[in-house]
Amino acid sequence: MIIFTYRRIQTMVELKKELPEIFEEFAEQRKNSFLAIKEVKEKEIPVVGVFYTYLPREIPNAMGAAVVGLCSVSDETIPDAEKDLPRNLCPLIKSSYGFAKTDKCPFFYFSDLVVGETTCDGKKKMYEMLADFKPVHVVELPNCQTEDGIQLYKKELLRFKKVLEDKFETTITDEAVLHQIKLRNGINKALRRLQYVMANDPAPVNGLDVINTVYGSGFDINTEGLEDRINAVTDKIEKEYTEGKNIGKKPRILVTGSPSGGAALKVIRAIEDNGGVVVCFENCTGMKPLAMVDEENPDVYDALARKYLNIGCSCMSPNKNRLDLLDELIDDFQVDGVVDLVLQACHTYNVETALIKKLVKDKKGIPYTVVETDYSQADIEQINTRMAAFIEML
């Protein structure tokens, strides 16, 4: 049996640093991890690339692999992708494929195995093309959150475990998976606690700083100690808040919608540049995936399937869990308005805007707007104008 290990590459956050410097460190984590992943490969440690929040990182982490996120958030390689893919396709899919095809992303380049999930039709077909030049394993994701769906997903996770064991000639024990479950639960608790500092009114810091910290933490391949590093940031924010430091009273915005990060954060900047503050980011890089895995369940794969399949993504039908989470978050964060950020050609999230609008306007009684965008910078002025008008009416 082969067990892969690697030492921690990054040190703990130093509390003596000022918050802007700490936020910048987390915002740069994706770039910093490009260097770290090279060191990992030099130590002959497996690298597993994953695309979406439905894939439990606990399983590859349990064999000592470094797990990296592959969803790309830049328009840099989209022209290369469009040589193979249609132009009217989601920018996340085109960007991810483009970075893989051009070898411009170290995470793709160094991945020994790329793992996709069948969250949408565009991704499924892209995985077929990706398999021409990268080893790919696709996890079949049920599109309904029923007991039958959970049992099907459990079988898929066991199949994924077997693929890892065979490919890397190792054994993944339940004890190792449980250790990773507890580790990931701690990280998710810390991420949830960090984001809930924004429930204070007035908000202690700008929402973009919190979002970048949460997003950046997802690229930290050293999960041991990550919980402490995140909690250290939250401790410092809370300490300064009790000392009277905050950003003042501003309209409080919740952002929901498509998977977002990188270039798509132009919407967050537009909100905060025009007098609002993003107090909650419900998207899959925010609050959406932070439920706990049941550590008391004696079947670790059943526990993982139940937690991950119940994430409220628009690929699920019906998607009651997203509506329930939004209902809760609007109250918890004292939200004044909701912005639904939809990537162009992301059909499931676009269709679901009707349901979200009904929840926000009819049930919660607050303003709602949809912003459809891509990864280009061409619509920044238009988005700024729209967000200024939306915030002015609050």
C-alpha positions as CSV (number, residue, x, y, z in Angstrom):
1,M,0.0,0.0,0.0
2,I,1.3,3.4,-0.9
3,I,0.4,6.4,1.3
4,F,1.3,9.8,-0.1
5,T,2.2,12.7,2.2
6,Y,3.5,16.2,1.8
7,R,4.6,18.8,4.2
8,R,2.8,22.1,4.7
9,I,4.2,24.7,2.2
10,Q,2.5,27.8,3.6
11,T,2.8,29.3,7.1
12,M,-0.1,30.4,9.3
13,V,-1.5,33.9,8.9
14,E,0.3,36.3,11.2
15,L,-2.2,38.3,13.2
16,K,0.3,41.2,13.5
17,K,-0.4,41.9,9.8
18,E,-3.1,44.4,8.9
19,L,-6.4,43.2,7.4
20,P,-5.8,44.6,3.9
21,E,-2.5,42.7,3.7
22,I,-4.2,39.5,5.0
23,F,-7.0,39.8,2.5
24,E,-4.5,40.3,-0.3
25,E,-2.7,37.1,0.7
26,F,-5.8,35.1,0.3
27,A,-6.8,36.8,-2.9
28,E,-3.4,35.8,-4.3
29,Q,-3.7,32.2,-3.1
30,R,-4.5,30.8,-6.5
31,K,-1.3,32.2,-8.0
32,N,0.7,31.1,-5.0
33,S,-0.6,27.6,-5.3
34,F,0.7,27.5,-8.9
35,L,4.2,27.5,-7.3
36,A,3.2,25.1,-4.6
37,I,1.8,22.5,-7.0
38,K,5.1,22.3,-8.8
39,E,6.8,21.4,-5.5
40,V,4.2,18.8,-4.9
41,K,4.8,17.2,-8.3
42,E,8.6,17.2,-7.6
43,K,7.9,15.0,-4.6
44,E,5.9,12.6,-6.8
45,I,2.6,13.3,-4.9
46,P,-0.5,12.7,-7.0
47,V,-2.5,15.7,-8.1
48,V,-6.2,15.4,-8.7
49,G,-8.0,18.2,-10.4
50,V,-11.7,18.7,-9.7
51,F,-14.3,21.0,-11.3
52,Y,-17.3,21.5,-9.0
53,T,-18.5,21.5,-5.4
54,Y,-20.4,18.2,-5.7
55,L,-17.1,16.2,-5.8
56,P,-16.0,15.3,-2.2
57,R,-12.3,16.3,-1.9
58,E,-12.2,14.2,1.2
59,I,-11.8,11.0,-0.9
60,P,-8.6,11.9,-2.9
61,N,-7.3,13.8,0.2
62,A,-7.7,10.6,2.1
63,M,-4.9,9.0,0.0
64,G,-2.7,12.0,0.5
65,A,-3.3,13.5,-2.9
66,A,-3.2,17.3,-3.5
67,V,-6.6,18.4,-4.8
68,V,-6.8,21.5,-7.0
69,G,-9.8,23.4,-8.4
70,L,-10.0,23.6,-12.2
71,C,-12.9,25.9,-13.0
72,S,-11.3,28.8,-14.8
73,V,-12.5,32.3,-14.5
74,S,-10.7,34.3,-17.2
75,D,-11.4,35.0,-20.8
76,E,-7.7,34.6,-21.8
77,T,-8.0,31.2,-23.4
78,I,-11.6,31.4,-24.7
79,P,-10.5,32.2,-28.3
80,D,-8.4,29.0,-28.2
81,A,-11.4,27.0,-26.8
82,E,-13.8,28.4,-29.5
83,K,-11.7,26.7,-32.2
84,D,-13.3,23.5,-30.9
85,L,-16.3,24.6,-28.9
86,P,-19.3,26.7,-29.9
87,R,-19.2,30.4,-29.1
88,N,-22.7,30.3,-27.5
89,L,-21.4,28.1,-24.6
90,C,-21.0,29.0,-20.9
91,P,-17.7,31.0,-20.4
92,L,-16.7,28.7,-17.5
93,I,-16.7,25.7,-19.7
94,K,-14.8,27.5,-22.6
95,S,-12.3,29.0,-20.2
96,S,-11.6,25.7,-18.4
97,Y,-11.2,23.8,-21.7
98,G,-9.0,26.6,-23.2
99,F,-6.6,26.5,-20.2
100,A,-6.4,22.7,-20.4
101,K,-5.8,22.7,-24.2
102,T,-3.1,25.4,-24.1
103,D,-1.3,24.2,-21.0
104,K,-1.5,27.7,-19.6
105,C,-2.9,26.6,-16.2
106,P,-0.4,24.7,-13.9
107,F,-3.3,23.0,-12.2
108,F,-4.4,21.3,-15.4
109,Y,-0.8,20.7,-16.5
110,F,0.2,18.9,-13.3
111,S,-3.0,17.0,-12.7
112,D,-2.5,13.3,-12.9
113,L,-6.3,12.8,-13.0
114,V,-9.1,15.3,-13.9
115,V,-12.4,14.5,-12.3
116,G,-15.6,16.0,-13.7
117,E,-19.2,15.6,-12.6
118,T,-22.3,15.7,-14.8
119,T,-23.7,19.0,-13.6
120,C,-24.6,20.2,-17.0
121,D,-24.8,19.0,-20.6
122,G,-22.1,21.4,-21.8
123,K,-19.6,20.1,-19.2
124,K,-20.4,16.5,-20.1
125,K,-19.5,17.0,-23.8
126,M,-16.5,19.1,-22.9
127,Y,-15.1,16.2,-20.7
128,E,-15.3,13.9,-23.8
129,M,-13.0,16.3,-25.7
130,L,-10.8,16.9,-22.7
131,A,-10.1,13.2,-22.5
132,D,-8.2,13.4,-25.7
133,F,-5.3,14.9,-23.9
134,K,-5.8,14.5,-20.2
135,P,-6.8,11.4,-18.1
136,V,-10.4,12.1,-17.2
137,H,-12.8,10.3,-14.8
138,V,-16.5,11.4,-14.8
139,V,-18.7,11.0,-11.8
140,E,-22.3,10.5,-12.7
141,L,-24.3,13.0,-10.6
142,P,-28.0,12.3,-10.1
143,N,-30.2,15.4,-10.8
144,C,-32.7,14.8,-8.0
145,Q,-32.2,14.9,-4.3
146,T,-34.2,11.8,-3.4
147,E,-33.2,8.7,-1.4
148,D,-32.7,6.8,-4.7
149,G,-30.5,9.7,-5.9
150,I,-28.4,9.5,-2.7
151,Q,-27.9,5.8,-3.1
152,L,-26.9,6.2,-6.7
153,Y,-24.4,8.9,-5.8
154,K,-23.0,6.7,-3.0
155,K,-22.3,4.0,-5.7
156,E,-20.6,6.6,-7.9
157,L,-18.4,7.8,-5.0
158,L,-17.4,4.2,-4.3
159,R,-16.6,3.8,-8.0
160,F,-14.5,6.9,-7.8
161,K,-12.6,5.5,-4.8
162,K,-11.8,2.4,-6.8
163,V,-10.6,4.4,-9.7
164,L,-8.2,6.3,-7.4
165,E,-7.0,3.1,-5.8
166,D,-6.3,1.3,-9.1
167,K,-4.7,4.3,-10.8
168,F,-2.4,5.2,-7.9
169,E,-1.9,1.7,-6.5
170,T,-3.0,2.7,-3.0
171,T,-5.7,1.9,-0.5
172,I,-8.2,4.4,0.8
173,T,-9.4,3.4,4.2
174,D,-12.6,4.5,5.9
175,E,-10.5,5.9,8.8
176,A,-8.6,8.1,6.4
177,V,-11.8,9.4,4.8
178,L,-13.3,10.1,8.2
179,H,-10.2,12.1,9.2
180,Q,-10.7,14.2,6.0
181,I,-14.4,14.6,6.7
182,K,-13.6,16.0,10.2
183,L,-10.9,18.2,8.7
184,R,-13.2,19.6,5.9
185,N,-16.0,20.1,8.4
186,G,-13.7,22.3,10.5
187,I,-12.7,24.3,7.4
188,N,-16.3,24.7,6.4
189,K,-17.3,25.9,9.9
190,A,-14.5,28.4,9.8
191,L,-15.6,29.6,6.3
192,R,-19.2,29.9,7.5
193,R,-18.1,31.8,10.6
194,L,-16.0,34.2,8.5
195,Q,-18.9,35.0,6.1
196,Y,-21.3,35.5,9.0
197,V,-19.2,38.5,10.3
198,M,-21.1,40.3,7.5
199,A,-24.4,39.7,9.3
200,N,-23.4,42.7,11.5
201,D,-24.9,46.0,10.6
202,P,-23.0,48.1,9.7
203,A,-20.7,45.6,7.9
204,P,-17.2,45.3,9.4
205,V,-15.4,45.1,6.0
206,N,-16.1,45.2,2.3
207,G,-17.8,42.1,0.9
208,L,-15.2,41.7,-1.9
209,D,-12.5,41.1,0.7
210,V,-14.5,38.3,2.4
211,I,-15.3,36.8,-1.0
212,N,-11.7,36.8,-2.1
213,T,-10.6,35.2,1.2
214,V,-13.2,32.4,0.9
215,Y,-12.5,31.9,-2.8
216,G,-8.7,32.0,-2.3
217,S,-8.9,29.4,0.5
218,G,-10.3,26.9,-2.0
219,F,-6.9,26.9,-3.8
220,D,-4.9,26.2,-0.7
221,I,-3.7,22.6,-1.2
222,N,-2.5,22.4,2.4
223,T,-5.8,21.6,4.3
224,E,-4.0,20.8,7.6
225,G,-4.1,24.1,9.5
226,L,-6.4,25.9,7.0
227,E,-9.2,26.1,9.6
228,D,-6.9,27.9,12.0
229,R,-5.8,30.4,9.3
230,I,-9.3,31.3,8.4
231,N,-10.4,31.6,12.0
232,A,-7.4,33.9,12.6
233,V,-8.8,36.3,9.9
234,T,-12.2,36.2,11.5
235,D,-10.8,36.8,15.0
236,K,-9.0,39.9,13.7
237,I,-12.1,41.2,11.9
238,E,-14.3,40.7,15.1
239,K,-11.7,42.3,17.3
240,E,-11.5,45.4,15.1
241,Y,-15.3,45.6,14.9
242,T,-15.6,45.7,18.7
243,E,-13.1,48.5,18.6
244,G,-15.5,50.5,16.4
245,K,-14.0,49.8,12.9
246,N,-16.6,49.3,10.2
247,I,-17.5,50.6,6.7
248,G,-20.6,52.5,7.8
249,K,-24.2,52.0,6.9
250,K,-24.7,50.9,3.3
251,P,-27.4,49.1,1.3
252,R,-26.9,45.4,2.0
253,I,-26.8,43.1,-1.1
254,L,-27.0,39.3,-1.4
255,V,-25.5,37.9,-4.6
256,T,-26.7,34.5,-5.9
257,G,-26.5,32.6,-9.2
258,S,-24.0,30.9,-11.3
259,P,-20.5,29.7,-10.2
260,S,-18.6,32.9,-10.0
261,G,-15.0,34.1,-9.3
262,G,-12.2,35.9,-11.0
263,A,-13.5,38.0,-13.9
264,A,-17.1,37.6,-12.8
265,L,-16.3,39.5,-9.6
266,K,-16.7,42.7,-11.7
267,V,-20.3,42.6,-10.5
268,I,-19.3,42.6,-6.9
269,R,-16.9,45.5,-7.5
270,A,-19.7,47.4,-9.3
271,I,-22.0,47.0,-6.3
272,E,-19.5,48.2,-3.8
273,D,-18.1,51.0,-6.1
274,N,-21.6,52.4,-6.3
275,G,-22.4,52.6,-2.6
276,G,-23.6,49.1,-1.7
277,V,-22.0,46.3,0.3
278,V,-22.2,42.6,-0.6
279,V,-23.0,41.0,2.8
280,C,-23.7,37.5,1.5
281,F,-22.4,35.5,-1.5
282,E,-24.7,32.5,-1.8
283,N,-23.0,31.0,-4.9
284,C,-21.0,27.8,-4.9
285,T,-17.8,29.6,-3.9
286,G,-19.7,31.2,-1.0
287,M,-22.3,29.8,1.4
288,K,-23.9,27.1,-0.8
289,P,-21.6,24.2,-0.1
290,L,-20.9,24.7,3.6
291,A,-23.2,22.2,5.2
292,M,-21.5,19.6,7.5
293,V,-21.0,15.9,6.7
294,D,-22.4,13.7,9.4
295,E,-19.3,12.5,11.3
296,E,-21.5,10.0,13.3
297,N,-22.7,8.1,10.2
298,P,-20.8,4.7,10.3
299,D,-20.9,4.6,6.5
300,V,-18.5,7.4,5.4
301,Y,-19.6,7.2,1.7
302,D,-23.3,7.4,2.6
303,A,-22.5,10.5,4.8
304,L,-20.6,12.1,1.9
305,A,-23.3,11.4,-0.6
306,R,-26.0,12.9,1.6
307,K,-24.1,16.1,2.2
308,Y,-22.9,16.7,-1.3
309,L,-25.9,15.7,-3.3
310,N,-28.1,18.1,-1.2
311,I,-26.1,21.2,-2.4
312,G,-28.7,23.5,-3.9
313,C,-27.4,23.9,-7.4
314,S,-29.7,24.7,-10.4
315,C,-28.7,21.3,-12.0
316,M,-31.1,19.8,-9.4
317,S,-34.8,19.4,-10.2
318,P,-36.6,20.5,-8.1
319,N,-34.1,22.8,-6.4
320,K,-35.9,23.4,-3.1
321,N,-32.6,23.5,-1.2
322,R,-31.4,26.6,-3.0
323,L,-34.7,28.4,-2.2
324,D,-34.6,27.4,1.4
325,L,-31.0,28.5,1.8
326,L,-31.8,31.9,0.2
327,D,-34.8,32.4,2.4
328,E,-32.7,31.8,5.5
329,L,-29.7,34.0,4.3
330,I,-31.9,37.0,3.4
331,D,-33.1,37.1,7.0
332,D,-29.8,36.3,8.7
333,F,-27.9,39.0,6.8
334,Q,-30.6,41.6,6.9
335,V,-30.6,41.9,3.1
336,D,-32.0,45.0,1.4
337,G,-31.7,43.6,-2.2
338,V,-30.7,40.5,-4.2
339,V,-28.6,40.4,-7.4
340,D,-28.8,37.2,-9.4
341,L,-25.5,36.8,-11.3
342,V,-26.0,34.5,-14.3
343,L,-23.3,33.5,-16.7
344,Q,-24.3,33.7,-20.4
345,A,-25.5,30.4,-21.7
346,C,-25.9,29.0,-18.2
347,H,-29.4,27.8,-19.0
348,T,-30.4,26.2,-15.7
349,Y,-29.5,29.2,-13.6
350,N,-31.2,31.5,-16.2
351,V,-34.4,29.5,-16.1
352,E,-34.4,29.4,-12.3
353,T,-34.3,33.3,-12.1
354,A,-38.1,33.2,-12.3
355,L,-38.3,31.1,-9.1
356,I,-35.7,33.3,-7.3
357,K,-37.6,36.4,-8.3
358,K,-40.8,35.1,-6.9
359,L,-39.1,34.1,-3.6
360,V,-37.3,37.5,-3.2
361,K,-40.0,39.9,-4.4
362,D,-43.2,38.1,-3.4
363,K,-42.3,36.3,-0.2
364,K,-39.4,38.4,1.2
365,G,-40.7,41.7,-0.2
366,I,-37.3,43.2,-1.3
367,P,-35.9,44.3,-4.7
368,Y,-34.4,41.8,-7.1
369,T,-32.4,42.1,-10.3
370,V,-30.6,39.8,-12.8
371,V,-27.2,40.5,-14.3
372,E,-26.2,38.2,-17.2
373,T,-22.6,38.5,-18.1
374,D,-19.4,36.6,-19.2
375,Y,-15.7,36.8,-18.4
376,S,-15.0,39.8,-20.7
377,Q,-14.5,43.4,-19.4
378,A,-16.6,44.9,-22.2
379,D,-19.8,45.3,-20.1
380,I,-18.2,46.9,-17.0
381,E,-19.7,50.3,-17.7
382,Q,-23.1,48.9,-18.3
383,I,-23.0,46.8,-15.1
384,N,-21.8,49.9,-13.2
385,T,-24.8,51.9,-14.5
386,R,-27.2,49.1,-13.6
387,M,-25.9,48.5,-10.1
388,A,-25.8,52.3,-9.4
389,A,-29.5,52.5,-10.3
390,F,-30.4,49.4,-8.4
391,I,-28.6,50.6,-5.2
392,E,-30.2,54.1,-5.5
393,M,-33.7,52.6,-5.3
394,L,-33.0,50.7,-2.1
